[in-house]
């Protein structure tokens, strides 16, 4: 399993547009085959940084997922929405693997 970690540089005056974009991905990404962790908009601190994270089996599965996303009506319209509204200034994508397992259980006194 790998995690796709997307860092967005967004227009600080268009956070509402990014949130709409994120909600749309909240529907399309799981439908197209990835396990969405979530999209995160600025709350405190830097107003220009946002993130999207999802898990996928491997890079081969990622390619299949991306093809499904391109063919998905909501996926296509969301790409067009971002392109038309220009609230995303930069998007950096990287793939990570979890290195900290096994995690300890939360111990309560």
N, C-alpha and C positions, 0 to 999 in steps of 0.2 A: 504494500500500500504506500502511495506517495501523496503528499499534500501540495496542491497548487496554491501558492501564496502570491497574491496580486497586491501591489502597492500602487495606489492612485494619487496623483497630484491633481486636486480639483480646485475649481473656482470657489473661493470662500463665500461668495455671495450667491452661489447656486447649490448649496448643500441640499435644498429641497429637491432639486432635479436629480442629484446623486441618489437620494433616498428613494425616489420613484424608480430609478434605474435598478437599485438594489432589490426593491420589492419585486420587480419583474423577473430578475434572475432567481429570486426565491421560489418562483413557480417553474421557470424553464429549466434551470440546472438539474434539479432532481428528476424531472420528467425525461431529460436527455441522457441520464445515466451516471451522474456524479453524486457523491454524498456531500451535500452542502453543509459546511460548518457555519458560515454566515458572512454577511457583508456588514462592515462597521464604518459608520460615519463619524466625523469629528464631534466631540462633546466638550472637551476641556483641553486646553493647550493649543497645539497647531491646528488651525482651521482649514488647512489645505491638504491634509493627509487623510486618506481613507484606505480601507483594506477589504479584500474579498478572499475567502479561504474555502477550499473544498478538497475532499479526498477522492482519489481515483485509483484503480487497481495498479496500473503501470502506464508507461508512455504509449504503448499500443492501444490500450483502452482509452487513453486521452484522445488519440487521433480519431477513433470511432465516435467518441462523445462530441468532439468539435464538429464533426460532419453532421451529427444529429442536431446540434445546436444551430448550425447554419441553415438547416432545413426546417427548423421549428418556427412557426409563425410568430410567436412571442419573442423568440431569440432574434429573428431577423428584424422585427420592428424595434427591439431594444437597441440593437446595433445602430439602426438608423436614427433613433431618438438621440443617442449620445453624439452621433456624428452631426446631426442637425443643430442640436442645442449647445454643443461645444463647451460643456461644463467640465470635461476631463481634459486636463492639459498634458498629462503624461501617465503612462501605464507600464509598470515593470512587473514581469511575471517570472517566478522561479519555482522549482520543484524541490521539495524537501522530504526527507524521511525521518520518522520519529526515532530518536536515539536515546530517549530517557526511560524506556520501559524495562522492567515492570515498575509501575508507580506504586508507592506505598499507599496504604489505606489511610484515610483521615481518621486520626485517633481523637476521640473525645474523652476528657477526664471524667 
